[in-house]
């Protein structure tokens, strides 16, 4: 997974795996980005693999955004993300 240090604070592009191996790292990144802006857009087009830990992370981020009255948008779902969302009926 790679993160570009030049990303604007209201955008987050995730590439590579979003699996249990990277969840803690990504949790810290997502929460820091949420703290920096009123709305955060998470681009998932580059996610090549996602597991239930990755889904739990995204749901936690959604709850954190709601609790702090901020907006979190998950956009550009990769095939891997869309397939797991469909399987788990997450919309």
PyMOL Python script that loads the backbone (N, CA, C, O; Angstrom):
from pymol import cmd

cmd.read_pdbstr("""\
ATOM      1  N   UNK A   1       0.856  -1.163   0.000  1.00  0.00           N
ATOM      2  CA  UNK A   1       0.000   0.000   0.000  1.00  0.00           C
ATOM      3  C   UNK A   1       0.894   1.215   0.000  1.00  0.00           C
ATOM      4  O   UNK A   1       1.915   1.241   0.686  1.00  0.00           O
ATOM      5  N   UNK A   2       0.527   2.200  -0.747  1.00  0.00           N
ATOM      6  CA  UNK A   2       1.330   3.412  -0.745  1.00  0.00           C
ATOM      7  C   UNK A   2       0.438   4.610  -0.500  1.00  0.00           C
ATOM      8  O   UNK A   2      -0.730   4.632  -0.888  1.00  0.00           O
ATOM      9  N   UNK A   3       1.009   5.593   0.146  1.00  0.00           N
ATOM     10  CA  UNK A   3       0.339   6.852   0.411  1.00  0.00           C
ATOM     11  C   UNK A   3       1.264   7.955  -0.059  1.00  0.00           C
ATOM     12  O   UNK A   3       2.453   7.940   0.260  1.00  0.00           O
ATOM     13  N   UNK A   4       0.755   8.888  -0.791  1.00  0.00           N
ATOM     14  CA  UNK A   4       1.574   9.986  -1.279  1.00  0.00           C
ATOM     15  C   UNK A   4       1.615  11.103  -0.240  1.00  0.00           C
ATOM     16  O   UNK A   4       0.566  11.539   0.235  1.00  0.00           O
ATOM     17  N   UNK A   5       2.817  11.575   0.119  1.00  0.00           N
ATOM     18  CA  UNK A   5       2.899  12.651   1.103  1.00  0.00           C
ATOM     19  C   UNK A   5       2.358  13.979   0.574  1.00  0.00           C
ATOM     20  O   UNK A   5       2.152  14.912   1.350  1.00  0.00           O
ATOM     21  N   UNK A   6       2.128  14.074  -0.728  1.00  0.00           N
ATOM     22  CA  UNK A   6       1.635  15.319  -1.308  1.00  0.00           C
ATOM     23  C   UNK A   6       0.116  15.354  -1.445  1.00  0.00           C
ATOM     24  O   UNK A   6      -0.427  16.284  -2.041  1.00  0.00           O
ATOM     25  N   UNK A   7      -0.567  14.365  -0.908  1.00  0.00           N
ATOM     26  CA  UNK A   7      -2.028  14.353  -1.003  1.00  0.00           C
ATOM     27  C   UNK A   7      -2.609  15.504  -0.191  1.00  0.00           C
ATOM     28  O   UNK A   7      -2.141  15.780   0.914  1.00  0.00           O
ATOM     29  N   UNK A   8      -3.627  16.181  -0.732  1.00  0.00           N
ATOM     30  CA  UNK A   8      -4.285  17.210   0.065  1.00  0.00           C
ATOM     31  C   UNK A   8      -4.947  16.586   1.291  1.00  0.00           C
ATOM     32  O   UNK A   8      -5.326  15.415   1.248  1.00  0.00           O
ATOM     33  N   UNK A   9      -5.095  17.333   2.378  1.00  0.00           N
ATOM     34  CA  UNK A   9      -5.637  16.751   3.611  1.00  0.00           C
ATOM     35  C   UNK A   9      -7.060  16.232   3.499  1.00  0.00           C
ATOM     36  O   UNK A   9      -7.482  15.414   4.317  1.00  0.00           O
ATOM     37  N   UNK A  10      -7.816  16.697   2.492  1.00  0.00           N
ATOM     38  CA  UNK A  10      -9.197  16.224   2.353  1.00  0.00           C
ATOM     39  C   UNK A  10      -9.324  15.059   1.372  1.00  0.00           C
ATOM     40  O   UNK A  10     -10.434  14.618   1.073  1.00  0.00           O
ATOM     41  N   UNK A  11      -8.186  14.555   0.867  1.00  0.00           N
ATOM     42  CA  UNK A  11      -8.179  13.418  -0.062  1.00  0.00           C
ATOM     43  C   UNK A  11      -7.207  12.360   0.447  1.00  0.00           C
ATOM     44  O   UNK A  11      -6.135  12.679   0.959  1.00  0.00           O
ATOM     45  N   UNK A  12      -7.593  11.111   0.301  1.00  0.00           N
ATOM     46  CA  UNK A  12      -6.709  10.011   0.673  1.00  0.00           C
ATOM     47  C   UNK A  12      -6.833   8.935  -0.398  1.00  0.00           C
ATOM     48  O   UNK A  12      -7.915   8.396  -0.627  1.00  0.00           O
ATOM     49  N   UNK A  13      -5.726   8.630  -1.045  1.00  0.00           N
ATOM     50  CA  UNK A  13      -5.685   7.598  -2.078  1.00  0.00           C
ATOM     51  C   UNK A  13      -5.014   6.370  -1.470  1.00  0.00           C
ATOM     52  O   UNK A  13      -3.863   6.434  -1.041  1.00  0.00           O
ATOM     53  N   UNK A  14      -5.729   5.269  -1.437  1.00  0.00           N
ATOM     54  CA  UNK A  14      -5.170   4.032  -0.882  1.00  0.00           C
ATOM     55  C   UNK A  14      -4.861   3.097  -2.039  1.00  0.00           C
ATOM     56  O   UNK A  14      -5.701   2.855  -2.905  1.00  0.00           O
ATOM     57  N   UNK A  15      -3.642   2.578  -2.036  1.00  0.00           N
ATOM     58  CA  UNK A  15      -3.218   1.652  -3.081  1.00  0.00           C
ATOM     59  C   UNK A  15      -2.672   0.387  -2.437  1.00  0.00           C
ATOM     60  O   UNK A  15      -2.111   0.430  -1.342  1.00  0.00           O
ATOM     61  N   UNK A  16      -2.837  -0.735  -3.121  1.00  0.00           N
ATOM     62  CA  UNK A  16      -2.321  -2.004  -2.617  1.00  0.00           C
ATOM     63  C   UNK A  16      -3.309  -2.686  -1.697  1.00  0.00           C
ATOM     64  O   UNK A  16      -4.523  -2.560  -1.859  1.00  0.00           O
ATOM     65  N   UNK A  17      -2.777  -3.406  -0.736  1.00  0.00           N
ATOM     66  CA  UNK A  17      -3.608  -4.181   0.188  1.00  0.00           C
ATOM     67  C   UNK A  17      -4.268  -3.306   1.241  1.00  0.00           C
ATOM     68  O   UNK A  17      -3.666  -2.358   1.744  1.00  0.00           O
ATOM     69  N   UNK A  18      -5.498  -3.631   1.566  1.00  0.00           N
ATOM     70  CA  UNK A  18      -6.196  -3.068   2.718  1.00  0.00           C
ATOM     71  C   UNK A  18      -6.646  -4.276   3.538  1.00  0.00           C
ATOM     72  O   UNK A  18      -7.829  -4.612   3.602  1.00  0.00           O
ATOM     73  N   UNK A  19      -5.664  -4.908   4.154  1.00  0.00           N
ATOM     74  CA  UNK A  19      -5.880  -6.159   4.878  1.00  0.00           C
ATOM     75  C   UNK A  19      -5.389  -6.024   6.308  1.00  0.00           C
ATOM     76  O   UNK A  19      -4.862  -4.984   6.703  1.00  0.00           O
ATOM     77  N   UNK A  20      -5.566  -7.065   7.062  1.00  0.00           N
ATOM     78  CA  UNK A  20      -5.202  -7.067   8.471  1.00  0.00           C
ATOM     79  C   UNK A  20      -3.749  -6.652   8.701  1.00  0.00           C
ATOM     80  O   UNK A  20      -3.419  -6.103   9.752  1.00  0.00           O
ATOM     81  N   UNK A  21      -2.887  -6.910   7.726  1.00  0.00           N
ATOM     82  CA  UNK A  21      -1.471  -6.540   7.864  1.00  0.00           C
ATOM     83  C   UNK A  21      -1.260  -5.033   7.890  1.00  0.00           C
ATOM     84  O   UNK A  21      -0.239  -4.565   8.395  1.00  0.00           O
ATOM     85  N   UNK A  22      -2.199  -4.269   7.360  1.00  0.00           N
ATOM     86  CA  UNK A  22      -2.024  -2.817   7.251  1.00  0.00           C
ATOM     87  C   UNK A  22      -3.089  -1.998   7.972  1.00  0.00           C
ATOM     88  O   UNK A  22      -3.086  -0.770   7.887  1.00  0.00           O
ATOM     89  N   UNK A  23      -3.983  -2.651   8.667  1.00  0.00           N
ATOM     90  CA  UNK A  23      -5.121  -1.939   9.253  1.00  0.00           C
ATOM     91  C   UNK A  23      -4.686  -0.905  10.286  1.00  0.00           C
ATOM     92  O   UNK A  23      -5.195   0.216  10.265  1.00  0.00           O
ATOM     93  N   UNK A  24      -3.774  -1.234  11.180  1.00  0.00           N
ATOM     94  CA  UNK A  24      -3.378  -0.267  12.208  1.00  0.00           C
ATOM     95  C   UNK A  24      -2.730   0.961  11.581  1.00  0.00           C
ATOM     96  O   UNK A  24      -3.019   2.091  11.972  1.00  0.00           O
ATOM     97  N   UNK A  25      -1.867   0.738  10.622  1.00  0.00           N
ATOM     98  CA  UNK A  25      -1.221   1.843   9.913  1.00  0.00           C
ATOM     99  C   UNK A  25      -2.262   2.749   9.268  1.00  0.00           C
ATOM    100  O   UNK A  25      -2.196   3.972   9.395  1.00  0.00           O
ATOM    101  N   UNK A  26      -3.226   2.143   8.574  1.00  0.00           N
ATOM    102  CA  UNK A  26      -4.239   2.921   7.890  1.00  0.00           C
ATOM    103  C   UNK A  26      -5.205   3.595   8.859  1.00  0.00           C
ATOM    104  O   UNK A  26      -5.700   4.687   8.583  1.00  0.00           O
ATOM    105  N   UNK A  27      -5.473   2.955   9.981  1.00  0.00           N
ATOM    106  CA  UNK A  27      -6.342   3.572  10.985  1.00  0.00           C
ATOM    107  C   UNK A  27      -5.738   4.901  11.433  1.00  0.00           C
ATOM    108  O   UNK A  27      -6.432   5.915  11.508  1.00  0.00           O
ATOM    109  N   UNK A  28      -4.451   4.884  11.725  1.00  0.00           N
ATOM    110  CA  UNK A  28      -3.778   6.109  12.158  1.00  0.00           C
ATOM    111  C   UNK A  28      -3.840   7.184  11.081  1.00  0.00           C
ATOM    112  O   UNK A  28      -4.085   8.352  11.382  1.00  0.00           O
ATOM    113  N   UNK A  29      -3.619   6.796   9.833  1.00  0.00           N
ATOM    114  CA  UNK A  29      -3.635   7.745   8.715  1.00  0.00           C
ATOM    115  C   UNK A  29      -5.039   8.329   8.534  1.00  0.00           C
ATOM    116  O   UNK A  29      -5.199   9.544   8.420  1.00  0.00           O
ATOM    117  N   UNK A  30      -6.035   7.475   8.508  1.00  0.00           N
ATOM    118  CA  UNK A  30      -7.406   7.944   8.285  1.00  0.00           C
ATOM    119  C   UNK A  30      -7.855   8.872   9.410  1.00  0.00           C
ATOM    120  O   UNK A  30      -8.428   9.929   9.143  1.00  0.00           O
ATOM    121  N   UNK A  31      -7.605   8.497  10.652  1.00  0.00           N
ATOM    122  CA  UNK A  31      -8.025   9.345  11.769  1.00  0.00           C
ATOM    123  C   UNK A  31      -7.287  10.683  11.764  1.00  0.00           C
ATOM    124  O   UNK A  31      -7.870  11.713  12.100  1.00  0.00           O
ATOM    125  N   UNK A  32      -6.013  10.672  11.388  1.00  0.00           N
ATOM    126  CA  UNK A  32      -5.267  11.930  11.297  1.00  0.00           C
ATOM    127  C   UNK A  32      -5.844  12.814  10.198  1.00  0.00           C
ATOM    128  O   UNK A  32      -5.985  14.022  10.384  1.00  0.00           O
ATOM    129  N   UNK A  33      -6.176  12.226   9.062  1.00  0.00           N
ATOM    130  CA  UNK A  33      -6.754  13.003   7.961  1.00  0.00           C
ATOM    131  C   UNK A  33      -8.135  13.535   8.335  1.00  0.00           C
ATOM    132  O   UNK A  33      -8.481  14.661   7.976  1.00  0.00           O
ATOM    133  N   UNK A  34      -8.921  12.743   9.045  1.00  0.00           N
ATOM    134  CA  UNK A  34     -10.234  13.223   9.499  1.00  0.00           C
ATOM    135  C   UNK A  34     -10.082  14.413  10.429  1.00  0.00           C
ATOM    136  O   UNK A  34     -10.886  15.344  10.392  1.00  0.00           O
ATOM    137  N   UNK A  35      -9.058  14.383  11.259  1.00  0.00           N
ATOM    138  CA  UNK A  35      -8.829  15.480  12.197  1.00  0.00           C
ATOM    139  C   UNK A  35      -8.433  16.769  11.470  1.00  0.00           C
ATOM    140  O   UNK A  35      -8.622  17.861  12.004  1.00  0.00           O
ATOM    141  N   UNK A  36      -7.887  16.650  10.262  1.00  0.00           N
ATOM    142  CA  UNK A  36      -7.389  17.800   9.517  1.00  0.00           C
ATOM    143  C   UNK A  36      -8.444  18.504   8.671  1.00  0.00           C
ATOM    144  O   UNK A  36      -8.222  19.632   8.230  1.00  0.00           O
ATOM    145  N   UNK A  37      -9.574  17.869   8.438  1.00  0.00           N
ATOM    146  CA  UNK A  37     -10.552  18.510   7.560  1.00  0.00           C
ATOM    147  C   UNK A  37     -11.971  18.145   7.958  1.00  0.00           C
ATOM    148  O   UNK A  37     -12.205  17.184   8.691  1.00  0.00           O
ATOM    149  N   UNK A  38     -12.902  18.925   7.464  1.00  0.00           N
ATOM    150  CA  UNK A  38     -14.314  18.691   7.754  1.00  0.00           C
ATOM    151  C   UNK A  38     -14.884  17.545   6.925  1.00  0.00           C
ATOM    152  O   UNK A  38     -15.852  16.901   7.330  1.00  0.00           O
ATOM    153  N   UNK A  39     -14.286  17.293   5.768  1.00  0.00           N
ATOM    154  CA  UNK A  39     -14.744  16.221   4.884  1.00  0.00           C
ATOM    155  C   UNK A  39     -13.524  15.517   4.314  1.00  0.00           C
ATOM    156  O   UNK A  39     -12.548  16.156   3.921  1.00  0.00           O
ATOM    157  N   UNK A  40     -13.592  14.203   4.275  1.00  0.00           N
ATOM    158  CA  UNK A  40     -12.487  13.409   3.749  1.00  0.00           C
ATOM    159  C   UNK A  40     -13.021  12.483   2.672  1.00  0.00           C
ATOM    160  O   UNK A  40     -14.017  11.787   2.868  1.00  0.00           O
ATOM    161  N   UNK A  41     -12.350  12.486   1.541  1.00  0.00           N
ATOM    162  CA  UNK A  41     -12.704  11.597   0.441  1.00  0.00           C
ATOM    163  C   UNK A  41     -11.615  10.535   0.340  1.00  0.00           C
ATOM    164  O   UNK A  41     -10.443  10.856   0.141  1.00  0.00           O
ATOM    165  N   UNK A  42     -12.007   9.270   0.478  1.00  0.00           N
ATOM    166  CA  UNK A  42     -11.075   8.153   0.425  1.00  0.00           C
ATOM    167  C   UNK A  42     -11.267   7.440  -0.910  1.00  0.00           C
ATOM    168  O   UNK A  42     -12.315   6.850  -1.168  1.00  0.00           O
ATOM    169  N   UNK A  43     -10.245   7.505  -1.745  1.00  0.00           N
ATOM    170  CA  UNK A  43     -10.274   6.903  -3.079  1.00  0.00           C
ATOM    171  C   UNK A  43      -9.737   5.474  -2.964  1.00  0.00           C
ATOM    172  O   UNK A  43      -8.584   5.263  -2.590  1.00  0.00           O
ATOM    173  N   UNK A  44     -10.584   4.504  -3.287  1.00  0.00           N
ATOM    174  CA  UNK A  44     -10.238   3.088  -3.137  1.00  0.00           C
ATOM    175  C   UNK A  44      -9.937   2.417  -4.477  1.00  0.00           C
ATOM    176  O   UNK A  44      -9.892   1.189  -4.550  1.00  0.00           O
ATOM    177  N   UNK A  45      -9.731   3.194  -5.525  1.00  0.00           N
ATOM    178  CA  UNK A  45      -9.505   2.628  -6.854  1.00  0.00           C
ATOM    179  C   UNK A  45      -8.240   1.782  -6.919  1.00  0.00           C
ATOM    180  O   UNK A  45      -8.170   0.843  -7.712  1.00  0.00           O
ATOM    181  N   UNK A  46      -7.252   2.092  -6.109  1.00  0.00           N
ATOM    182  CA  UNK A  46      -5.990   1.366  -6.150  1.00  0.00           C
ATOM    183  C   UNK A  46      -5.890   0.196  -5.193  1.00  0.00           C
ATOM    184  O   UNK A  46      -4.831  -0.420  -5.080  1.00  0.00           O
ATOM    185  N   UNK A  47      -6.978  -0.123  -4.499  1.00  0.00           N
ATOM    186  CA  UNK A  47      -6.950  -1.244  -3.554  1.00  0.00           C
ATOM    187  C   UNK A  47      -6.998  -2.550  -4.339  1.00  0.00           C
ATOM    188  O   UNK A  47      -7.953  -2.816  -5.069  1.00  0.00           O
ATOM    189  N   UNK A  48      -5.960  -3.356  -4.179  1.00  0.00           N
ATOM    190  CA  UNK A  48      -5.871  -4.616  -4.922  1.00  0.00           C
ATOM    191  C   UNK A  48      -6.401  -5.799  -4.135  1.00  0.00           C
ATOM    192  O   UNK A  48      -6.799  -6.806  -4.721  1.00  0.00           O
ATOM    193  N   UNK A  49      -6.410  -5.690  -2.819  1.00  0.00           N
ATOM    194  CA  UNK A  49      -6.913  -6.765  -1.969  1.00  0.00           C
ATOM    195  C   UNK A  49      -7.497  -6.143  -0.716  1.00  0.00           C
ATOM    196  O   UNK A  49      -6.931  -5.202  -0.159  1.00  0.00           O
ATOM    197  N   UNK A  50      -8.636  -6.673  -0.270  1.00  0.00           N
ATOM    198  CA  UNK A  50      -9.279  -6.200   0.944  1.00  0.00           C
ATOM    199  C   UNK A  50      -9.881  -7.398   1.653  1.00  0.00           C
ATOM    200  O   UNK A  50     -10.406  -8.309   1.013  1.00  0.00           O
ATOM    201  N   UNK A  51      -9.804  -7.395   2.974  1.00  0.00           N
ATOM    202  CA  UNK A  51     -10.403  -8.473   3.757  1.00  0.00           C
ATOM    203  C   UNK A  51     -11.368  -7.861   4.775  1.00  0.00           C
ATOM    204  O   UNK A  51     -11.620  -6.656   4.756  1.00  0.00           O
ATOM    205  N   UNK A  52     -11.898  -8.695   5.653  1.00  0.00           N
ATOM    206  CA  UNK A  52     -12.881  -8.181   6.612  1.00  0.00           C
ATOM    207  C   UNK A  52     -12.268  -7.170   7.576  1.00  0.00           C
ATOM    208  O   UNK A  52     -12.977  -6.293   8.071  1.00  0.00           O
ATOM    209  N   UNK A  53     -10.981  -7.269   7.851  1.00  0.00           N
ATOM    210  CA  UNK A  53     -10.323  -6.259   8.689  1.00  0.00           C
ATOM    211  C   UNK A  53     -10.338  -4.907   7.977  1.00  0.00           C
ATOM    212  O   UNK A  53     -10.532  -3.873   8.616  1.00  0.00           O
ATOM    213  N   UNK A  54     -10.135  -4.908   6.672  1.00  0.00           N
ATOM    214  CA  UNK A  54     -10.207  -3.678   5.895  1.00  0.00           C
ATOM    215  C   UNK A  54     -11.603  -3.092   5.904  1.00  0.00           C
ATOM    216  O   UNK A  54     -11.771  -1.877   6.011  1.00  0.00           O
ATOM    217  N   UNK A  55     -12.595  -3.939   5.792  1.00  0.00           N
ATOM    218  CA  UNK A  55     -13.994  -3.484   5.863  1.00  0.00           C
ATOM    219  C   UNK A  55     -14.274  -2.897   7.238  1.00  0.00           C
ATOM    220  O   UNK A  55     -14.893  -1.838   7.343  1.00  0.00           O
ATOM    221  N   UNK A  56     -13.828  -3.571   8.293  1.00  0.00           N
ATOM    222  CA  UNK A  56     -14.026  -3.063   9.652  1.00  0.00           C
ATOM    223  C   UNK A  56     -13.378  -1.693   9.814  1.00  0.00           C
ATOM    224  O   UNK A  56     -13.934  -0.812  10.471  1.00  0.00           O
ATOM    225  N   UNK A  57     -12.210  -1.516   9.220  1.00  0.00           N
ATOM    226  CA  UNK A  57     -11.531  -0.228   9.281  1.00  0.00           C
ATOM    227  C   UNK A  57     -12.377   0.859   8.627  1.00  0.00           C
ATOM    228  O   UNK A  57     -12.547   1.940   9.191  1.00  0.00           O
ATOM    229  N   UNK A  58     -12.901   0.579   7.454  1.00  0.00           N
ATOM    230  CA  UNK A  58     -13.723   1.578   6.755  1.00  0.00           C
ATOM    231  C   UNK A  58     -15.000   1.900   7.534  1.00  0.00           C
ATOM    232  O   UNK A  58     -15.428   3.054   7.571  1.00  0.00           O
ATOM    233  N   UNK A  59     -15.604   0.895   8.152  1.00  0.00           N
ATOM    234  CA  UNK A  59     -16.801   1.136   8.962  1.00  0.00           C
ATOM    235  C   UNK A  59     -16.463   1.935  10.217  1.00  0.00           C
ATOM    236  O   UNK A  59     -17.240   2.795  10.631  1.00  0.00           O
ATOM    237  N   UNK A  60     -15.294   1.655  10.832  1.00  0.00           N
ATOM    238  CA  UNK A  60     -14.843   2.421  11.990  1.00  0.00           C
ATOM    239  C   UNK A  60     -14.623   3.878  11.596  1.00  0.00           C
ATOM    240  O   UNK A  60     -14.988   4.789  12.339  1.00  0.00           O
ATOM    241  N   UNK A  61     -14.026   4.094  10.425  1.00  0.00           N
ATOM    242  CA  UNK A  61     -13.780   5.451   9.950  1.00  0.00           C
ATOM    243  C   UNK A  61     -15.106   6.185   9.743  1.00  0.00           C
ATOM    244  O   UNK A  61     -15.225   7.366  10.070  1.00  0.00           O
ATOM    245  N   UNK A  62     -16.084   5.494   9.207  1.00  0.00           N
ATOM    246  CA  UNK A  62     -17.410   6.103   9.015  1.00  0.00           C
ATOM    247  C   UNK A  62     -18.021   6.512  10.357  1.00  0.00           C
ATOM    248  O   UNK A  62     -18.565   7.608  10.492  1.00  0.00           O
ATOM    249  N   UNK A  63     -17.925   5.626  11.343  1.00  0.00           N
ATOM    250  CA  UNK A  63     -18.449   5.952  12.681  1.00  0.00           C
ATOM    251  C   UNK A  63     -17.690   7.123  13.305  1.00  0.00           C
ATOM    252  O   UNK A  63     -18.301   7.993  13.926  1.00  0.00           O
ATOM    253  N   UNK A  64     -16.378   7.152  13.148  1.00  0.00           N
ATOM    254  CA  UNK A  64     -15.570   8.245  13.695  1.00  0.00           C
ATOM    255  C   UNK A  64     -15.950   9.571  13.051  1.00  0.00           C
ATOM    256  O   UNK A  64     -16.039  10.594  13.731  1.00  0.00           O
ATOM    257  N   UNK A  65     -16.171   9.554  11.759  1.00  0.00           N
ATOM    258  CA  UNK A  65     -16.577  10.769  11.056  1.00  0.00           C
ATOM    259  C   UNK A  65     -17.942  11.239  11.552  1.00  0.00           C
ATOM    260  O   UNK A  65     -18.139  12.426  11.810  1.00  0.00           O
ATOM    261  N   UNK A  66     -18.869  10.316  11.682  1.00  0.00           N
ATOM    262  CA  UNK A  66     -20.207  10.678  12.156  1.00  0.00           C
ATOM    263  C   UNK A  66     -20.152  11.232  13.578  1.00  0.00           C
ATOM    264  O   UNK A  66     -20.837  12.204  13.898  1.00  0.00           O
ATOM    265  N   UNK A  67     -19.335  10.611  14.427  1.00  0.00           N
ATOM    266  CA  UNK A  67     -19.233  11.049  15.819  1.00  0.00           C
ATOM    267  C   UNK A  67     -18.667  12.462  15.924  1.00  0.00           C
ATOM    268  O   UNK A  67     -19.015  13.208  16.839  1.00  0.00           O
ATOM    269  N   UNK A  68     -17.806  12.822  15.000  1.00  0.00           N
ATOM    270  CA  UNK A  68     -17.214  14.162  15.029  1.00  0.00           C
ATOM    271  C   UNK A  68     -17.910  15.119  14.056  1.00  0.00           C
ATOM    272  O   UNK A  68     -17.425  16.218  13.788  1.00  0.00           O
ATOM    273  N   UNK A  69     -19.048  14.678  13.538  1.00  0.00           N
ATOM    274  CA  UNK A  69     -19.866  15.491  12.630  1.00  0.00           C
ATOM    275  C   UNK A  69     -19.089  15.940  11.397  1.00  0.00           C
ATOM    276  O   UNK A  69     -19.141  17.096  10.976  1.00  0.00           O
ATOM    277  N   UNK A  70     -18.368  14.973  10.842  1.00  0.00           N
ATOM    278  CA  UNK A  70     -17.613  15.215   9.630  1.00  0.00           C
ATOM    279  C   UNK A  70     -18.131  14.286   8.545  1.00  0.00           C
ATOM    280  O   UNK A  70     -18.882  13.348   8.815  1.00  0.00           O
ATOM    281  N   UNK A  71     -17.722  14.560   7.330  1.00  0.00           N
ATOM    282  CA  UNK A  71     -18.172  13.744   6.209  1.00  0.00           C
ATOM    283  C   UNK A  71     -17.036  12.853   5.725  1.00  0.00           C
ATOM    284  O   UNK A  71     -15.905  13.308   5.553  1.00  0.00           O
ATOM    285  N   UNK A  72     -17.347  11.587   5.508  1.00  0.00           N
ATOM    286  CA  UNK A  72     -16.398  10.630   4.949  1.00  0.00           C
ATOM    287  C   UNK A  72     -17.037  10.023   3.716  1.00  0.00           C
ATOM    288  O   UNK A  72     -18.126   9.453   3.789  1.00  0.00           O
ATOM    289  N   UNK A  73     -16.354  10.145   2.573  1.00  0.00           N
ATOM    290  CA  UNK A  73     -16.855   9.576   1.327  1.00  0.00           C
ATOM    291  C   UNK A  73     -15.869   8.530   0.836  1.00  0.00           C
ATOM    292  O   UNK A  73     -14.674   8.798   0.707  1.00  0.00           O
ATOM    293  N   UNK A  74     -16.375   7.347   0.568  1.00  0.00           N
ATOM    294  CA  UNK A  74     -15.579   6.280  -0.025  1.00  0.00           C
ATOM    295  C   UNK A  74     -15.904   6.271  -1.507  1.00  0.00           C
ATOM    296  O   UNK A  74     -17.049   6.031  -1.893  1.00  0.00           O
ATOM    297  N   UNK A  75     -14.906   6.531  -2.340  1.00  0.00           N
ATOM    298  CA  UNK A  75     -15.158   6.697  -3.772  1.00  0.00           C
ATOM    299  C   UNK A  75     -14.257   5.782  -4.583  1.00  0.00           C
ATOM    300  O   UNK A  75     -13.265   5.252  -4.084  1.00  0.00           O
ATOM    301  N   UNK A  76     -14.629   5.609  -5.857  1.00  0.00           N
ATOM    302  CA  UNK A  76     -13.834   4.882  -6.848  1.00  0.00           C
ATOM    303  C   UNK A  76     -13.432   3.492  -6.366  1.00  0.00           C
ATOM    304  O   UNK A  76     -12.252   3.143  -6.354  1.00  0.00           O
ATOM    305  N   UNK A  77     -14.408   2.723  -5.978  1.00  0.00           N
ATOM    306  CA  UNK A  77     -14.135   1.373  -5.480  1.00  0.00           C
ATOM    307  C   UNK A  77     -13.463   0.517  -6.551  1.00  0.00           C
ATOM    308  O   UNK A  77     -13.933   0.436  -7.686  1.00  0.00           O
ATOM    309  N   UNK A  78     -12.365  -0.114  -6.175  1.00  0.00           N
ATOM    310  CA  UNK A  78     -11.725  -1.069  -7.085  1.00  0.00           C
ATOM    311  C   UNK A  78     -12.616  -2.298  -7.203  1.00  0.00           C
ATOM    312  O   UNK A  78     -13.594  -2.441  -6.469  1.00  0.00           O
ATOM    313  N   UNK A  79     -12.270  -3.181  -8.133  1.00  0.00           N
ATOM    314  CA  UNK A  79     -13.043  -4.417  -8.282  1.00  0.00           C
ATOM    315  C   UNK A  79     -13.040  -5.213  -6.978  1.00  0.00           C
ATOM    316  O   UNK A  79     -14.076  -5.746  -6.583  1.00  0.00           O
ATOM    317  N   UNK A  80     -11.901  -5.301  -6.311  1.00  0.00           N
ATOM    318  CA  UNK A  80     -11.808  -6.066  -5.055  1.00  0.00           C
ATOM    319  C   UNK A  80     -12.733  -5.477  -3.993  1.00  0.00           C
ATOM    320  O   UNK A  80     -13.422  -6.219  -3.294  1.00  0.00           O
ATOM    321  N   UNK A  81     -12.752  -4.167  -3.869  1.00  0.00           N
ATOM    322  CA  UNK A  81     -13.602  -3.504  -2.869  1.00  0.00           C
ATOM    323  C   UNK A  81     -15.077  -3.685  -3.233  1.00  0.00           C
ATOM    324  O   UNK A  81     -15.887  -4.034  -2.374  1.00  0.00           O
ATOM    325  N   UNK A  82     -15.425  -3.453  -4.481  1.00  0.00           N
ATOM    326  CA  UNK A  82     -16.819  -3.583  -4.914  1.00  0.00           C
ATOM    327  C   UNK A  82     -17.327  -5.005  -4.712  1.00  0.00           C
ATOM    328  O   UNK A  82     -18.467  -5.200  -4.290  1.00  0.00           O
ATOM    329  N   UNK A  83     -16.495  -5.997  -5.009  1.00  0.00           N
ATOM    330  CA  UNK A  83     -16.909  -7.392  -4.856  1.00  0.00           C
ATOM    331  C   UNK A  83     -17.185  -7.724  -3.398  1.00  0.00           C
ATOM    332  O   UNK A  83     -18.174  -8.392  -3.093  1.00  0.00           O
ATOM    333  N   UNK A  84     -16.327  -7.267  -2.493  1.00  0.00           N
ATOM    334  CA  UNK A  84     -16.547  -7.564  -1.075  1.00  0.00           C
ATOM    335  C   UNK A  84     -17.725  -6.765  -0.528  1.00  0.00           C
ATOM    336  O   UNK A  84     -18.494  -7.287   0.279  1.00  0.00           O
ATOM    337  N   UNK A  85     -17.885  -5.504  -0.950  1.00  0.00           N
ATOM    338  CA  UNK A  85     -19.059  -4.732  -0.552  1.00  0.00           C
ATOM    339  C   UNK A  85     -20.345  -5.431  -0.985  1.00  0.00           C
ATOM    340  O   UNK A  85     -21.304  -5.520  -0.219  1.00  0.00           O
ATOM    341  N   UNK A  86     -20.353  -5.925  -2.224  1.00  0.00           N
ATOM    342  CA  UNK A  86     -21.537  -6.638  -2.717  1.00  0.00           C
ATOM    343  C   UNK A  86     -21.792  -7.922  -1.912  1.00  0.00           C
ATOM    344  O   UNK A  86     -22.926  -8.215  -1.536  1.00  0.00           O
ATOM    345  N   UNK A  87     -20.734  -8.667  -1.661  1.00  0.00           N
ATOM    346  CA  UNK A  87     -20.881  -9.897  -0.889  1.00  0.00           C
ATOM    347  C   UNK A  87     -21.460  -9.636   0.495  1.00  0.00           C
ATOM    348  O   UNK A  87     -22.314 -10.383   0.973  1.00  0.00           O
ATOM    349  N   UNK A  88     -20.986  -8.567   1.134  1.00  0.00           N
ATOM    350  CA  UNK A  88     -21.436  -8.255   2.491  1.00  0.00           C
ATOM    351  C   UNK A  88     -22.650  -7.332   2.506  1.00  0.00           C
ATOM    352  O   UNK A  88     -23.151  -6.968   3.570  1.00  0.00           O
ATOM    353  N   UNK A  89     -23.117  -6.957   1.317  1.00  0.00           N
ATOM    354  CA  UNK A  89     -24.277  -6.066   1.166  1.00  0.00           C
ATOM    355  C   UNK A  89     -24.083  -4.731   1.897  1.00  0.00           C
ATOM    356  O   UNK A  89     -24.948  -4.256   2.633  1.00  0.00           O
ATOM    357  N   UNK A  90     -22.904  -4.158   1.652  1.00  0.00           N
ATOM    358  CA  UNK A  90     -22.566  -2.841   2.209  1.00  0.00           C
ATOM    359  C   UNK A  90     -22.724  -1.831   1.084  1.00  0.00           C
ATOM    360  O   UNK A  90     -22.132  -1.975   0.014  1.00  0.00           O
ATOM    361  N   UNK A  91     -23.530  -0.808   1.341  1.00  0.00           N
ATOM    362  CA  UNK A  91     -23.759   0.234   0.328  1.00  0.00           C
ATOM    363  C   UNK A  91     -23.684   1.581   0.955  1.00  0.00           C
ATOM    364  O   UNK A  91     -23.849   2.591   0.270  1.00  0.00           O
TER     365      UNK A  91
END
""", "prot")
cmd.dss("prot")
cmd.show_as("cartoon", "prot")
cmd.util.cbc("prot")
cmd.orient("prot")
